[in-house]
Amino acid sequence: MDIKEKLLNAPRELKVLIVILSDLFSLFVATYSSILVSNVDIFSLNFLQVIRLIWIPFFSILVFYIIGVYRSIVRYIDFSLIYNILKGLILVFVLNFFLNEIFLFVIQKANLVSTITDYSLISVYGWFTGLTLTIFLLIGSRLLANYLLSNNRSEKKVVIYGAGSAGIQLASALRVSKEMQPIAFIDSNPSLHGTYLGGIKVLKPRRLEKLVIRNKVDEVLIAMPSASKAVLRNLLKNIENLSVKVRILPGLAELAQGKVLVSELKEVEISDLLGRYEVEANQQLLNKNIKDKVVLITGAGGSIGSEISKQACSNNPKKIIILDSNEYSLYTLRKEILEFLPEEMLHTVLANVTDKNRIKEICEAFNVETIYHAAAYKHVPLVEENPFEGVVNNIFGTQSCVQAAIESGVDTFVLISTDKAVRPTNIMGATKRFSEMILQALSKNNESTRMTMVRFGNVIGSSGSAIPLFLEQIRQGGPVTVTHPEVIRYFMSISEASELVIQAGAMGEGGDVFVLDMGEPVKIFELAKRLIRLSGLELKDENNQEGDIEIEFTGLRPGEKLYEELLIGENVSTTQHKQIFRAEEDTLSKKELQNYLDQLSHAHKNLDVLALKNILQDAVQGFVPEKDIVDVIHVQKESNLKK
């Protein structure tokens, strides 16, 4: 451990003592210098001069201690500390000046000193010299200590993009950290170019490429919390080709909470790359089905269900009932919600959505007025391998919940659907489209419960999402696995999707299918490449064998298709919300619906996978199932027969 480390780890009392001794020395030098301005022989100080030489340093230290100068930490020096020192020096100067005059008057009356005029003259020049030198030594010693103790020896050199207040605060935080050393600011404001902020130069944006090429920078830290998502997206697009790791300071909400910390810098996320423009929510729509109402969320432990639960809590409900069959997910969500919602307003229910009597009992006991039905199995390969579980949970579970809602007089029932329900190529998508048709059929001639379906694409960060997998694979050194070079998907943040679901549900009149505007589709292969580059790494391919991370194509999994759609037909209309559209699609009659439900129940009873697929293909428009049966039980039975 070197001297710097020993000092930093020393007890606080020892550090204060060292600063006091340093100040005593500085004050002694300054006082001695003030005496010498009269050309007095340094070896022939008189009684008054000796008194001053002893009195001023110790008296100054006492004043500094009283006003709190020694409560400041030298490593974190700022203007407030300098102001405190100056305030202390002025106070010492005034007190000493008057005490000196009183002292001179006393010794003159006592005839102890005969040449009082000379001493007064010395005082005028001496006080000025002493004060000036003291300011220089006390503040200078602290600045030197600050430089030496805060000198970051980290090998990680960073550039801060954004020379505003957030960037300056970030640079100050990095000065005393051992993690990173800021070497420059980058800013597009021409008036700042070439200037210095806290000793760090502000450069033009085009200089960043030169720094990266010369290996002068390891990371870029974006400190622009007030920048729009579109601005951030364009900025990331300009930086990503440099293959330098990028991290981002959180937004204004986090800054308002005082979170300008190194630990708060986050990795680049998919939402940053997409830069979606989010339309401001319509509060009237958010309140319609939630404010002063009893709200039930099924599948509350899942990604969408948990976010809808949290957003519902913030819209002044009478009661919130969170329901799930997963005990741990429900427990975790309950604990999170209770941080901002009174316990008497939250009710936690363990239940399976296929149990109609249980759901009806809940609705009647709590007088439920709104249901958001988010419970579903949605992982395509897993449902493909376990098709009957998908049918039971997604189809019969929806049927049970809807019937329970109708019989209990629930006002509004909102089904969370998916873009995979449109011309599905997998059983999961087919079951979700069938769930939509259940609501469409039951909503006919039904005035007691308004039923609405909301269809959208992938949500960022949901369970089973590819993006968290990509980031983890990059952290582990690769390879990053992509199913196909041409596969594209729509993306939306969980919070935005949930907010739009609540608003769409409020616009439903009965049997409505609402489609969310997902923006432009994203090619997953390109997305993976961008994430690699913005992690400060290079793509390894046939054109760059020296790269860091390779992308492997694993092939489309059973039931997957290259692209997703949101509309079955072309009959779509706008609504009062810019990002929500209403779709008009073919439906089944109640008689047709019941016939298919009976067939599915019979196929389930006989565990007939082939019959199950045929029924869904007949019922769901555009469903083209996989030719091979990949049900894990069926495959195992076939394997046993071959032995």
Summary of the structure (lengths in Angstrom):
residues: 643
radius of gyration: 36.1
end to end distance: 68.3
largest distance: 125.0
contacts: 2109
relative contact order: 0.07
helix: 52%
strand: 14%
